[in-house]
Amino acid sequence: MKLPAKRTDRDVYSWDPFDEIRKMQDYMEQRFRTFPALESRFGAGTLSPLTDVAAEDDKVIVTTDLPGVDRENVELNLRDNVLIVSADKGKEEETEKEGYLRKERSFMRYYREIPLPDGVTEEGANAQLKNGVLTVTLPKTKSITGKRIQIE
């Protein structure tokens, strides 16, 4: 069994305890880069809300969790069969009790790009936000079937 190497007095004086913290931060950032889903969900300040997509015969239903978000703060866009959900939520609270003042602010942003199947159109689309759940119903366009041409 090897004994730990002896440190000279010079090593003790040059040791920086914050260097260990920096090494740990670098290690954690490297781990987050290994899992990009975790970085985008927890590291960047923008949350990617949980989403369900259900395809039926004549429509596609997208359900997204947006807890505490008001209808006015939600923006929906459809581009190239991708539904883009963007929402902001902010709150400011002020409390004054017996000589001290407490003021707190919080801000949260939700953003998600949801790929949809081909043939979805925004014409006739419907969106509802109820109890923190956004439900978007997008109709499918009827596929145009080609006619067979007979050769004479």
Salt bridges, closest charged atoms under 4 A:
ASP16 OD2 - ARG22 NH2 2.68
ASP19 OD2 - LYS23 NZ 3.80
GLU29 OE1 - ARG33 NH2 3.80
GLU56 OE1 - LYS59 NZ 3.90
ASP88 OD1 - ARG109 NH1 2.81
GLU92 OE2 - LYS103 NZ 3.65
GLU93 OE2 - ARG102 NH2 2.93
GLU94 OE1 - LYS103 NZ 3.83
GLU104 OE2 - ARG102 NH1 3.52
